Amino acid sequence: MNSRDSESENNELFEHFRFISDPGQTVLRIDKFLSNRLESTSRNRIQSAAKAGNILANELPVKPNYKVKPGDIISIVLPHPPRKIELIPEDIPLNIAHEDQDIIVVNKPSGLVVHPGYGNYSGTLVNALMYHLKDNELFSSGEERPGLVHRIDKNTSGLLVVAKNNIALNKLALQFFNKTSTRTYHALVWGDLKEDAGTITGNLGRNPKNRKQMMVFPEGDYGKVAITHYRVLERLGYVNLVECRLETGRTHQIRAHFQYIGHPLFNDPEYGGATVLRGTTFTKYKQFVQNCFNLIPGQALHAKTLGFVHPGSGENVSYDSELHAGFAEILRKWRTYIDGRTTQ
């Protein structure tokens, strides 16, 4: 819906956001519902927008205390058009694992957003790529996500492949869609896993109470099938370093799956890992853990390897990446901590 003439005295209102509440949505005040979905917007600002008539439920203005029900269509309308994201080349350093005429493979640091979006209009990997590839036709085409065929979370580090032309883009996109590409991740998880290797299964869908989270639904048709294979690489007392191989590539899959089995990722604030979950109650130990948390901006998760059929040569290629400095330093600290315990 683009306008409400009767409510706005013929002044056009433009839809800026639209959300359709999930079938499993619990009844929730609309200001709380929207604050879970608009990360950079305060609840007070949402309430003010509702009082001004800028929030619609099923195309009708609602008050801040409106209760969202399953299937409701929630819109935010404003008297000006939505801001079109202007992609600006920015001289941001890139850690390039490989580059040729068809592709570029980048080792992304944690803390770097992949592409511009709401709340992140600049300073992203795409802005850096536009500067690096400023003479490339694909990166001056006006596309909002030029060359991207997959993404990783802001605070996840590791390998991404980006296409440099439309033929490569189409060939790579097909591989990721058909899940013929291969990816492994290294993750540091809380607790000591019982088995040396295993598989986590369970449908993933949005948490009805918190849209920023994915949630495992072990039974029923809700969510999408998600399968994570893992093996323990190193046992470090109260944490384990694991290798994960994804059979599916769902949003937050590794993070949500390990929370589901009671082993959240180390320093993952959205899935309960950014607090001391295992270990002693001693102040010195708590400070040690906090010092480790301070080394990375979020979850200890790294996209370690990436394999696919090269869109130009047709050959199977694979790339491996070193852990970024913060993650590597966390492992060094835990090894030193464990060595200190065993020698006492």
C-alpha positions, 0 to 999 in steps of 0.5 A: 500500500502506498497511500491513505488519501482519506487519512492524509488529506490527499498527501501521499504516504509511502510504505517504508517497512512491511512485516507479516507476522508468523503463524506461530506469533504470540499476541504481542503489543505492536510497539514490542513487535516492531522493536524486535524487528527494527534494531536501531529504533527505540520503542518510544520512537515507534510509539510516537509513530503509532500516535501520529498514524504512521503504523498500520495493521492490515492497512488501518492505523493503530495505536501503540497498544494494538495487539499483533496477531498471527497473519497480521500485515504491519506497515510503517508509512511516512510522507516521503519515499524510502531512502534508496541506499546509495552505494559509495566506494570506500577505501576499506582494506580487504584481506584477499585470499584469491582474485582472478578475472571472474571471482574474488575470495575475501577473508572478512573480519568480524565486525564488518557488515557484508552489504548496506541495509537499514542501519548500515548505509556505509562501511560495509564489505560491498562499499570496500569491493566497490572501491577495489573494483571501481572499474568493474561494470558489475560494481557500477551498475547500481545493484544493491548487492553486486556480485554477492551469492552468499553472506555471513553475519556481521560478527562472523569472520571468514571466507566469502566468494564474490562474482566479478561478472554476470556469468560468474554470478549466475553460475555461483548462485546456482551452486549455492542454491543447489547446495553443491558448494562446500563450507566448513566453520570453526566455532568455539562453544561453551561446555564439553561435548559428550561425543567427538562428532555428531549431527544436529537437526531441527527446523529453523524459523524466526523466534515468534517472541524475538525476530532477531533470533532463529529458533529450532522447531524439532517437530512439525512443519514450521521453519526450514530443514537445517542440518549441521555436522560437527566434530570436536577439534580441541577440548579446552576444559570449559569450552570446545573448539569444533569444526562444523560442516553445513548440509543446509545454509540457514540464517544463524544455523550454527548459532541456533543449533548449538544453543539448542543442544545446550552449547551456545557459541562463546561470546554470542550475545543473541544466543546466550553465550556472552556470559560465563556458562561453565567454569568456576565462580572465582573472580579471577576466572570471571575476569579471564573470560571477560578478557577473552570476550573483549577480544572479539565483537561477537560470537567466536565463529569463523568461515574456515574453508570454501569450495565450489566449481570455478565459474570460469575454468570449471575446475573444483577449487577450495580455499582455506583461511587463517583465524582472525587475530582475536579468535586466535588469541582467545584460543591461545588464552584458553590453552594457557589457562588449561595448561596452568590447571594441569601443571598445578 
